[in-house]
Amino acid sequence: MMTDPKTNSAQLFSSPLISEANVLNQQLVNVNKQLRDSETRFAAFVKATSDVIYRMNADWTIMLELQGREFLEDTGEPIQHWMDKYIHSEDKEQILHVIQEAIRTKSIFQLEHRVKRLDGKMGWASSRAIPIVDRDGNIIEWFGTTSDITQRKQAEEALRRSKDELEQQKRLYEAVTASTPDLVYVFDLQYKFTYANKALLIMWGKNTLEEAKGKGLRELGYEEWHAEMHEREIDEVVATKRLIRGEVAFPHATLGRRIYDYIFSPVFDANNEIVAVAGTTRDITEMRQLSEQKDEFLAMASHELKTPVTVIKAYTQIFHRSAQEANDKQAAALSLKMEAQIDKLTSRIAELLDVSRIQGGKLHLQEKHFDFNELIDSVVEEIQRTTQRHQIIRRLTTSKKVFGDQDRIGQVVINLLTNAIKYSPQSDVIYVYTKLVNENQRDRIVFSVEDFGIGIPEADQERIFERFYRVTGGNQNTYPGLGLGLYICSEIIKWHGGTIWLENKKEGGSIFSFSLLLKK
């Protein structure tokens, strides 16, 4: 079958062209579809995002559009003076500089700056804009987003202020601790030093804190027994949440072996949990030496005074007998007053001798079993003869045997009773109690003296058993005495393995008590 050559030629040339046009049309359809899909997704993004959306012209002179999203005010239409409307005056120069650099490099604009919020207050924004370019690479506009970072900036500012305050306090503390001769330091809960002041670094022979920070006791030259002792004390502070105090000898890097008094205190966080243990240590070597010299002097003076005072008392007794024989009543009365003053002097000398023995560890006890109630009855009857105003009332439990130095325990009872009389001049009754208690499965007897006098001021209660401490009365007058009686009582009871304490009564007066084991 023959065909028309012209027809065949038209088909030959038109078919490829038609096919290519169809392909191009299909590609155009696909591109348009992708563009519509992209626009749809972008519109959804703009609608869904909480960020501010804005568009700027090529040189940022006109803000084409801004959707403020309740953070900034919407533009409504293109505006030129957008900086005056939205930007903090102090940030304009910086923003212009960043814009110019972004235009020059055709790169992303990005900056955190202050803005005028919709509510009229000043806020912080994080702005980011990308350039939109044509086929020739020329910028035709900018598309950007802005996020509200006001809360973050406020938190950062609060944190910065806190850090500044902390740094200021740190400099203040370091200035204080650097100027003190005392040793100041902090342990973490793994016994590592996290802080040491200049005085402690010098003692260690270190130049900077970094040489010691993070190191333990052994690494810094502490002997094994010493390190173990402090680690146990740190554990105790953490367990009890209470400070502890101690004394120890330690070799100084340049001064040799010294004696130190130290205090460990807990450091709490906001939840009342211990996060560290702080310590302060004071060199008491010279103080201890002076104390020892004073004790030696007291001991020597007491021994030197004892003999002449005894002789004076003997002569006074002879003088008293002579005055009585001569019927010289005035001389006899004066001699009795002299003897009473000599007895006071003898008592003071005895106190000083006891203190020197206690300090020297030479308070020897003559221990034996004795009836405790018989001792109390004997002392009460003796003290009752010395006072006409006060009546001493006994309320004693069943008599028990006590193992100890009867004379020394009697000395304690005498002291407590005479104090009760001295410190209750307006009262007329004093009670003496005994009772049996069981502490830690051990039987003890508790002795108490209750008076109705002036009581002990709260400021004095913790120090009442200290050596040479004297209580001041309400009229600021100090009562007679050396401040040794209660100290000696406390030491005697401690040497017997007992305890002594004070209770103040709300209605006035005091109760002094001590306890002793019934069996050795």
Secondary structure by P-SEA (a helix, b strand, c coil): ccccaaaaaaaaacaaaaaaaaaaaaaaaaaaaaaaaaaaaaaaaaaacccccccccccccccccccccccbbbccccccccccccccccaaaaaaaaaaaaaaaccbbbbbbbbbcccccccccbbbbbbbbccccccccccbbbbbaaaaaaaaaaaaaaaaaaaaaaaaaaaaaaaccccccccccccccccccaaaaaaacccccccccccccccccccaaaaaaaaaaaaaaaaccbbbbbcccccccccccccccbbbbbbbcccccccccccccccaaaaaaaaaaaaaaaaaaaaaaaaaaaaaaaaaaaaaaaaaaacaaaaaaaaaaaaaaaaaaaaaaaaaaaaaaaaacccccbbbbbbaaaaaaaaaaaaaaacccbbbbbbcccbbbbbccaaaaaaaaaaaaaaaaaacccccbbbbbbbccccccbbbbbbbbbbcccccccccccccccccbbbbccccccccccccaaaaaaaaaaaaccccbbbbbccbbbbbbbbbbccc
